[in-house]
Amino acid sequence: MKVTVLRNYARLIARKGVNIQKGQDVLIYCGFDQPKFIELLVDECYKAGARKVIVEFDYQKLYKLDVKYQSVDTLGTVEKWKKERLKHWMDTQPCRIYIESDDPDGLKGVDQDKIAKADQKSWPIVKPYWDKMENKYQWCIAAVPGAAWAKKVFPDLPKGKAMEKLWEAILFTSRAMEDPIAAWEAHNKNLHDRCEYLNNLGIAKLHYKGDNGTDLTVGMIPEGMFLGGEETTIGGIPFDANIPSEECYTSPMCGEAEGIVYATKPLSYNGELIEDFWVRFEKGKAVEVHAEKNQALLEQMISMDKGAAYLGECALVPVNSPISESGLLFWNTLFDENAACHLALGAGFTNTIRGYQEKTIKECRKMGINDSMEHNDFMIGYGGLDIDAITQEGKTVPIFRSGKWAFEV
C-alpha cells in the first residue's frame, strides 16, 4: 500500500477521528502487526498538535500466557500504580486511539472462566474512574491488517496478498482512499440528517421482524435520541469514534424488550467466535440463548454482571452500506457491525439522553440507560429484516424494509 495513502489514513484518525487539540496527550493502543503505520500515526498526532504520544502495544499470545500462569487474584488485582494512572487520566483527559488488528480466533483455548472472574474482580475498582471520564475525552477505533486476521478474511490467498487485500478493504470502507476528511464531512452530514428524522418521530418502540424468525419489540427512552457519525465531548470537541461507521444508534429503555432475535453474523468475544445464535428477551432481559458454536461462552457473556443480559444499544445500518456491499465477512465487530443493523448487550450510552451535559451519569441511568461492565455488539441485519417505529402517538412508521432505509433525507 502506498505510503501517501497510509499517511492520509493516519491523518484522518488523528484529525477527524480523535480531533487532537493543541497540547493534548494521546494514547495509542495497538498490536505489533503494522509498526510502520503506527510510526506514521504517531507523526500525524504530533503534527496535529499533540503534546505527548504514548503507544501501548498488546500481543494476544503474551496475554494467553498471563491467563495460563497467573492466578485469578493476580489477574484481577488493580495495583496502586494503575489507580494512579487512572487518576492521572481523569486529570488530563488524553484522547485515545484503538488500532485493531487481532486474530479473531487469537484467544481460542484460553481459560475464559478465569478471564471472567478476573474482570469481575477488577471492574468495581476501575469503574468509578471510567465513570468520571465518560463523555469528557475524544476516542476513536480504527483498524490495520494483521496476518492472521487477513488469512481469516481471505483464506485462499497467500499471506502477503491477503494483507494487501485487507488493507484495500479497510481503506475503502473507511472512506480513506482519496480525500478522507472531505469524504467524512459529507458522510457525517448524511448520518446526522437521518438521526434528525428519527429524533423528530417521537419513537416509543422499535419492532424488528424478519423471515428468519426475528420478532422483537424494544422500548425507547422518551428523552433519548439517535446519534450517528460525528459526536462531541461535554466540552464541545467534535470527534468520530468509529472509523468506519455507518450506524444511527441509540440506547433503549432498560427492561423493555420482548421477543426473539437471530444473529446474522458471528460475534467475536474475548478472542473467540460465537456463531449461529439467537437471544430471547422477557421484560428486557435475555432469559434464553442458544449458539451452535460456543454456547457456554455466550452464557458467560450475559452473566458477567446484572446489566450484561439487558440491551444497551439499538443501531440501524442498511444492507447497502459499503461494508455490506463489499461482500466480505470481516470477522471483526468494528466492520461487521457497520454492515448490518445490530444490538448490544450491556452498557448503554449516556450521551444519547437529550441534555446529558447537564445531568449526572446516575441520573441518565435512572432514566433508562443500562449499566454494565460489558458492551457486546451482535449483528441482526440482513435483506429480510423490516423495522417499524411505533410513535408515542400510536402511529406506525416504516424505518427499514428488506434491510434498507424506508425513508430518504
BELCORPE-V328680 format. One record per residue. N is the residue number from 1. PHI is phi in whole degrees, 0 to 359 (* if undefined). PSI is psi in whole degrees, -180 to 180 (999 if undefined). OMEGA is omega in whole degrees, -180 to 180 (* if undefined). Layout:
BEGIN
n:N phi:PHI psi:PSI omega:OMEGA
n:N phi:PHI psi:PSI omega:OMEGA
END
This chain:
BEGIN
n:1 phi:* psi:137 omega:-177
n:2 phi:297 psi:139 omega:-179
n:3 phi:299 psi:-37 omega:-180
n:4 phi:298 psi:-39 omega:179
n:5 phi:292 psi:-44 omega:180
n:6 phi:295 psi:-37 omega:178
n:7 phi:294 psi:-40 omega:176
n:8 phi:299 psi:-39 omega:178
n:9 phi:295 psi:-45 omega:178
n:10 phi:298 psi:-41 omega:179
n:11 phi:296 psi:-39 omega:177
n:12 phi:301 psi:-45 omega:-179
n:13 phi:296 psi:-43 omega:-176
n:14 phi:287 psi:-41 omega:-172
n:15 phi:261 psi:-29 omega:180
n:16 phi:252 psi:-38 omega:178
n:17 phi:297 psi:-73 omega:180
n:18 phi:266 psi:-14 omega:177
n:19 phi:51 psi:64 omega:-176
n:20 phi:301 psi:132 omega:177
n:21 phi:267 psi:148 omega:-177
n:22 phi:303 psi:127 omega:179
n:23 phi:88 psi:1 omega:-179
n:24 phi:275 psi:145 omega:175
n:25 phi:277 psi:154 omega:-178
n:26 phi:229 psi:134 omega:173
n:27 phi:249 psi:129 omega:178
n:28 phi:242 psi:126 omega:177
n:29 phi:249 psi:127 omega:-174
n:30 phi:200 psi:171 omega:173
n:31 phi:262 psi:-171 omega:-178
n:32 phi:268 psi:7 omega:-168
n:33 phi:288 psi:-34 omega:-175
n:34 phi:226 psi:67 omega:-177
n:35 phi:299 psi:-33 omega:180
n:36 phi:294 psi:-39 omega:178
n:37 phi:292 psi:-39 omega:178
n:38 phi:299 psi:-37 omega:176
n:39 phi:298 psi:-44 omega:177
n:40 phi:298 psi:-42 omega:-178
n:41 phi:295 psi:-44 omega:178
n:42 phi:299 psi:-43 omega:179
n:43 phi:300 psi:-44 omega:180
n:44 phi:292 psi:-32 omega:176
n:45 phi:296 psi:-44 omega:178
n:46 phi:295 psi:-40 omega:179
n:47 phi:294 psi:-26 omega:178
n:48 phi:279 psi:-6 omega:176
n:49 phi:115 psi:7 omega:-179
n:50 phi:298 psi:140 omega:175
n:51 phi:282 psi:-41 omega:-177
n:52 phi:207 psi:137 omega:178
n:53 phi:241 psi:124 omega:-180
n:54 phi:245 psi:127 omega:179
n:55 phi:252 psi:126 omega:176
n:56 phi:246 psi:115 omega:-179
n:57 phi:271 psi:148 omega:178
n:58 phi:230 psi:149 omega:-178
n:59 phi:215 psi:118 omega:-173
n:60 phi:303 psi:-39 omega:-176
n:61 phi:293 psi:-34 omega:176
n:62 phi:290 psi:-38 omega:178
n:63 phi:296 psi:-39 omega:177
n:64 phi:299 psi:-37 omega:177
n:65 phi:293 psi:-41 omega:177
n:66 phi:301 psi:-46 omega:-179
n:67 phi:295 psi:-37 omega:-179
n:68 phi:293 psi:-44 omega:-170
n:69 phi:259 psi:-24 omega:-180
n:70 phi:276 psi:151 omega:175
n:71 phi:283 psi:164 omega:176
n:72 phi:302 psi:-40 omega:-179
n:73 phi:298 psi:-43 omega:180
n:74 phi:292 psi:-46 omega:180
n:75 phi:299 psi:-36 omega:-174
n:76 phi:266 psi:-1 omega:-180
n:77 phi:282 psi:132 omega:175
n:78 phi:258 psi:102 omega:-176
n:79 phi:293 psi:163 omega:-177
n:80 phi:302 psi:-40 omega:-178
n:81 phi:294 psi:-30 omega:177
n:82 phi:289 psi:-37 omega:177
n:83 phi:294 psi:-39 omega:178
n:84 phi:294 psi:-36 omega:178
n:85 phi:294 psi:-43 omega:177
n:86 phi:299 psi:-42 omega:178
n:87 phi:296 psi:-40 omega:178
n:88 phi:298 psi:-42 omega:178
n:89 phi:297 psi:-38 omega:177
n:90 phi:300 psi:-39 omega:-177
n:91 phi:284 psi:-34 omega:-172
n:92 phi:256 psi:-21 omega:179
n:93 phi:50 psi:60 omega:175
n:94 phi:292 psi:154 omega:173
n:95 phi:274 psi:156 omega:-173
n:96 phi:236 psi:135 omega:176
n:97 phi:240 psi:125 omega:179
n:98 phi:249 psi:116 omega:-179
n:99 phi:254 psi:111 omega:-176
n:100 phi:271 psi:140 omega:175
n:101 phi:202 psi:8 omega:-172
n:102 phi:295 psi:153 omega:170
n:103 phi:295 psi:123 omega:180
n:104 phi:302 psi:-26 omega:178
n:105 phi:253 psi:20 omega:-170
n:106 phi:294 psi:-20 omega:179
n:107 phi:249 psi:19 omega:179
n:108 phi:302 psi:132 omega:180
n:109 phi:90 psi:-7 omega:179
n:110 phi:288 psi:157 omega:179
n:111 phi:283 psi:92 omega:-177
n:112 phi:293 psi:-31 omega:178
n:113 phi:295 psi:-37 omega:179
n:114 phi:293 psi:-43 omega:178
n:115 phi:299 psi:-45 omega:-178
n:116 phi:300 psi:-46 omega:-179
n:117 phi:294 psi:-38 omega:178
n:118 phi:294 psi:-43 omega:178
n:119 phi:296 psi:-40 omega:179
n:120 phi:294 psi:-30 omega:178
n:121 phi:286 psi:-40 omega:-174
n:122 phi:275 psi:-29 omega:-173
n:123 phi:302 psi:-46 omega:180
n:124 phi:300 psi:-23 omega:-179
n:125 phi:278 psi:-42 omega:-177
n:126 phi:274 psi:-22 omega:-176
n:127 phi:305 psi:-46 omega:-179
n:128 phi:301 psi:-34 omega:179
n:129 phi:293 psi:-47 omega:-179
n:130 phi:294 psi:-36 omega:177
n:131 phi:300 psi:-39 omega:-178
n:132 phi:286 psi:-18 omega:179
n:133 phi:264 psi:-11 omega:-173
n:134 phi:302 psi:132 omega:178
n:135 phi:68 psi:10 omega:-176
n:136 phi:254 psi:-8 omega:-178
n:137 phi:225 psi:159 omega:176
n:138 phi:274 psi:146 omega:177
n:139 phi:212 psi:157 omega:-178
n:140 phi:207 psi:134 omega:173
n:141 phi:252 psi:127 omega:177
n:142 phi:222 psi:-175 omega:-174
n:143 phi:214 psi:155 omega:170
n:144 phi:224 psi:158 omega:-178
n:145 phi:289 psi:138 omega:165
n:146 phi:251 psi:153 omega:-175
n:147 phi:299 psi:-47 omega:-179
n:148 phi:292 psi:-38 omega:178
n:149 phi:296 psi:-44 omega:-180
n:150 phi:300 psi:-42 omega:180
n:151 phi:291 psi:-28 omega:177
n:152 phi:292 psi:-40 omega:-179
n:153 phi:283 psi:-38 omega:-178
n:154 phi:235 psi:72 omega:-172
n:155 phi:294 psi:-21 omega:-177
n:156 phi:269 psi:-1 omega:-179
n:157 phi:257 psi:150 omega:172
n:158 phi:296 psi:160 omega:-171
n:159 phi:305 psi:-48 omega:-177
n:160 phi:299 psi:-43 omega:180
n:161 phi:291 psi:-38 omega:178
n:162 phi:297 psi:-40 omega:178
n:163 phi:297 psi:-43 omega:-179
n:164 phi:295 psi:-41 omega:179
n:165 phi:294 psi:-37 omega:179
n:166 phi:290 psi:-38 omega:174
n:167 phi:304 psi:-49 omega:-179
n:168 phi:301 psi:-43 omega:-179
n:169 phi:293 psi:-42 omega:180
n:170 phi:297 psi:-48 omega:-176
n:171 phi:292 psi:-39 omega:179
n:172 phi:295 psi:-50 omega:-177
n:173 phi:288 psi:-20 omega:177
n:174 phi:270 psi:5 omega:-179
n:175 phi:55 psi:46 omega:-173
n:176 phi:242 psi:17 omega:-173
n:177 phi:275 psi:-38 omega:-174
n:178 phi:242 psi:-84 omega:177
n:179 phi:245 psi:83 omega:-170
n:180 phi:302 psi:-43 omega:-176
n:181 phi:294 psi:-43 omega:177
n:182 phi:296 psi:-41 omega:180
n:183 phi:298 psi:-39 omega:-179
n:184 phi:286 psi:-32 omega:177
n:185 phi:296 psi:-42 omega:178
n:186 phi:292 psi:-41 omega:-180
n:187 phi:295 psi:-44 omega:179
n:188 phi:300 psi:-38 omega:179
n:189 phi:298 psi:-43 omega:179
n:190 phi:298 psi:-45 omega:179
n:191 phi:296 psi:-43 omega:180
n:192 phi:296 psi:-39 omega:179
n:193 phi:296 psi:-40 omega:178
n:194 phi:294 psi:-41 omega:178
n:195 phi:298 psi:-40 omega:179
n:196 phi:298 psi:-42 omega:177
n:197 phi:301 psi:-49 omega:-179
n:198 phi:298 psi:-42 omega:-177
n:199 phi:292 psi:-24 omega:179
n:200 phi:276 psi:-7 omega:-179
n:201 phi:281 psi:-24 omega:-175
n:202 phi:68 psi:56 omega:-174
n:203 phi:285 psi:129 omega:175
n:204 phi:262 psi:-34 omega:-179
n:205 phi:212 psi:154 omega:168
n:206 phi:245 psi:134 omega:178
n:207 phi:245 psi:117 omega:179
n:208 phi:261 psi:128 omega:-179
n:209 phi:221 psi:128 omega:-179
n:210 phi:221 psi:154 omega:179
n:211 phi:284 psi:0 omega:174
n:212 phi:271 psi:1 omega:-179
n:213 phi:112 psi:-13 omega:178
n:214 phi:297 psi:128 omega:176
n:215 phi:206 psi:92 omega:-171
n:216 phi:226 psi:135 omega:174
n:217 phi:242 psi:130 omega:-176
n:218 phi:235 psi:129 omega:179
n:219 phi:279 psi:145 omega:179
n:220 phi:257 psi:156 omega:176
n:221 phi:278 psi:127 omega:-178
n:222 phi:306 psi:-36 omega:-180
n:223 phi:268 psi:7 omega:-177
n:224 phi:280 psi:165 omega:178
n:225 phi:211 psi:155 omega:174
n:226 phi:276 psi:141 omega:175
n:227 phi:236 psi:158 omega:177
n:228 phi:191 psi:142 omega:-180
n:229 phi:72 psi:-135 omega:-175
n:230 phi:296 psi:135 omega:176
n:231 phi:240 psi:179 omega:176
n:232 phi:225 psi:150 omega:173
n:233 phi:285 psi:170 omega:176
n:234 phi:303 psi:-32 omega:179
n:235 phi:281 psi:-1 omega:176
n:236 phi:91 psi:13 omega:179
n:237 phi:273 psi:121 omega:179
n:238 phi:283 psi:150 omega:177
n:239 phi:199 psi:161 omega:175
n:240 phi:246 psi:112 omega:-172
n:241 phi:286 psi:-30 omega:-179
n:242 phi:235 psi:127 omega:171
n:243 phi:233 psi:104 omega:11
n:244 phi:274 psi:171 omega:174
n:245 phi:207 psi:133 omega:179
n:246 phi:231 psi:7 omega:-167
n:247 phi:261 psi:149 omega:161
n:248 phi:250 psi:120 omega:-171
n:249 phi:228 psi:160 omega:174
n:250 phi:211 psi:168 omega:173
n:251 phi:256 psi:125 omega:-177
n:252 phi:281 psi:175 omega:176
n:253 phi:287 psi:119 omega:179
n:254 phi:299 psi:130 omega:178
n:255 phi:96 psi:0 omega:-180
n:256 phi:237 psi:81 omega:174
n:257 phi:210 psi:128 omega:-178
n:258 phi:225 psi:132 omega:175
n:259 phi:122 psi:-162 omega:-175
n:260 phi:232 psi:146 omega:179
n:261 phi:222 psi:139 omega:-178
n:262 phi:253 psi:131 omega:176
n:263 phi:288 psi:144 omega:-179
n:264 phi:248 psi:-2 omega:175
n:265 phi:216 psi:159 omega:177
n:266 phi:296 psi:155 omega:176
n:267 phi:248 psi:124 omega:175
n:268 phi:270 psi:116 omega:-178
n:269 phi:229 psi:121 omega:-180
n:270 phi:52 psi:41 omega:175
n:271 phi:77 psi:12 omega:175
n:272 phi:228 psi:159 omega:-176
n:273 phi:258 psi:130 omega:171
n:274 phi:256 psi:125 omega:-172
n:275 phi:231 psi:151 omega:175
n:276 phi:51 psi:69 omega:-175
n:277 phi:229 psi:163 omega:175
n:278 phi:221 psi:160 omega:-178
n:279 phi:226 psi:133 omega:177
n:280 phi:246 psi:132 omega:-176
n:281 phi:249 psi:142 omega:169
n:282 phi:224 psi:129 omega:-179
n:283 phi:51 psi:39 omega:175
n:284 phi:87 psi:-13 omega:-175
n:285 phi:258 psi:140 omega:173
n:286 phi:287 psi:103 omega:-175
n:287 phi:262 psi:-14 omega:179
n:288 phi:208 psi:135 omega:178
n:289 phi:223 psi:154 omega:176
n:290 phi:212 psi:132 omega:177
n:291 phi:228 psi:137 omega:176
n:292 phi:290 psi:-29 omega:178
n:293 phi:229 psi:127 omega:178
n:294 phi:70 psi:47 omega:175
n:295 phi:303 psi:-46 omega:-178
n:296 phi:297 psi:-37 omega:180
n:297 phi:292 psi:-38 omega:177
n:298 phi:297 psi:-43 omega:178
n:299 phi:296 psi:-39 omega:178
n:300 phi:296 psi:-41 omega:-177
n:301 phi:301 psi:-42 omega:-176
n:302 phi:274 psi:2 omega:180
n:303 phi:242 psi:14 omega:-178
n:304 phi:297 psi:-37 omega:173
n:305 phi:202 psi:-178 omega:-174
n:306 phi:299 psi:-33 omega:-176
n:307 phi:270 psi:-7 omega:-174
n:308 phi:292 psi:-20 omega:-179
n:309 phi:264 psi:6 omega:180
n:310 phi:247 psi:156 omega:-178
n:311 phi:283 psi:141 omega:176
n:312 phi:241 psi:-9 omega:-177
n:313 phi:204 psi:141 omega:167
n:314 phi:236 psi:120 omega:-177
n:315 phi:237 psi:135 omega:-177
n:316 phi:253 psi:121 omega:-179
n:317 phi:220 psi:125 omega:-179
n:318 phi:284 psi:155 omega:-180
n:319 phi:285 psi:-7 omega:175
n:320 phi:259 psi:26 omega:172
n:321 phi:289 psi:157 omega:180
n:322 phi:304 psi:-36 omega:-179
n:323 phi:291 psi:-45 omega:178
n:324 phi:296 psi:-43 omega:-177
n:325 phi:289 psi:-14 omega:175
n:326 phi:293 psi:-22 omega:-180
n:327 phi:78 psi:5 omega:-176
n:328 phi:265 psi:141 omega:165
n:329 phi:263 psi:113 omega:-174
n:330 phi:278 psi:-16 omega:-175
n:331 phi:58 psi:31 omega:-177
n:332 phi:214 psi:127 omega:-173
n:333 phi:298 psi:-39 omega:-179
n:334 phi:306 psi:-40 omega:-178
n:335 phi:271 psi:-48 omega:-175
n:336 phi:294 psi:-31 omega:177
n:337 phi:290 psi:-21 omega:179
n:338 phi:264 psi:14 omega:173
n:339 phi:251 psi:-8 omega:-173
n:340 phi:200 psi:154 omega:171
n:341 phi:306 psi:144 omega:179
n:342 phi:214 psi:163 omega:173
n:343 phi:239 psi:163 omega:174
n:344 phi:228 psi:133 omega:173
n:345 phi:268 psi:130 omega:179
n:346 phi:119 psi:-147 omega:-171
n:347 phi:299 psi:141 omega:173
n:348 phi:265 psi:180 omega:-177
n:349 phi:251 psi:117 omega:-178
n:350 phi:294 psi:-23 omega:-179
n:351 phi:283 psi:2 omega:174
n:352 phi:272 psi:2 omega:174
n:353 phi:269 psi:129 omega:177
n:354 phi:301 psi:131 omega:180
n:355 phi:71 psi:25 omega:-179
n:356 phi:301 psi:-25 omega:-178
n:357 phi:299 psi:-29 omega:-179
n:358 phi:263 psi:5 omega:-178
n:359 phi:244 psi:155 omega:174
n:360 phi:278 psi:161 omega:177
n:361 phi:299 psi:-38 omega:179
n:362 phi:299 psi:-41 omega:179
n:363 phi:295 psi:-41 omega:179
n:364 phi:296 psi:-40 omega:-180
n:365 phi:290 psi:-34 omega:177
n:366 phi:294 psi:-27 omega:180
n:367 phi:281 psi:-11 omega:175
n:368 phi:134 psi:0 omega:178
n:369 phi:285 psi:124 omega:-179
n:370 phi:291 psi:146 omega:180
n:371 phi:241 psi:129 omega:-180
n:372 phi:196 psi:160 omega:172
n:373 phi:282 psi:-14 omega:-177
n:374 phi:258 psi:156 omega:165
n:375 phi:204 psi:102 omega:-173
n:376 phi:236 psi:110 omega:179
n:377 phi:281 psi:138 omega:171
n:378 phi:222 psi:143 omega:-169
n:379 phi:272 psi:134 omega:-178
n:380 phi:232 psi:-5 omega:-176
n:381 phi:279 psi:149 omega:175
n:382 phi:190 psi:179 omega:-175
n:383 phi:293 psi:-10 omega:-180
n:384 phi:253 psi:12 omega:-176
n:385 phi:266 psi:128 omega:171
n:386 phi:248 psi:144 omega:177
n:387 phi:228 psi:130 omega:175
n:388 phi:244 psi:144 omega:171
n:389 phi:262 psi:130 omega:171
n:390 phi:258 psi:116 omega:-173
n:391 phi:280 psi:169 omega:178
n:392 phi:296 psi:-19 omega:177
n:393 phi:268 psi:1 omega:177
n:394 phi:90 psi:6 omega:179
n:395 phi:278 psi:151 omega:175
n:396 phi:253 psi:122 omega:-177
n:397 phi:239 psi:122 omega:177
n:398 phi:295 psi:130 omega:177
n:399 phi:251 psi:-44 omega:176
n:400 phi:230 psi:142 omega:170
n:401 phi:225 psi:126 omega:-179
n:402 phi:53 psi:40 omega:176
n:403 phi:81 psi:3 omega:-178
n:404 phi:237 psi:160 omega:177
n:405 phi:304 psi:138 omega:178
n:406 phi:262 psi:10 omega:178
n:407 phi:217 psi:157 omega:177
n:408 phi:247 psi:155 omega:178
n:409 phi:233 psi:999 omega:*
END
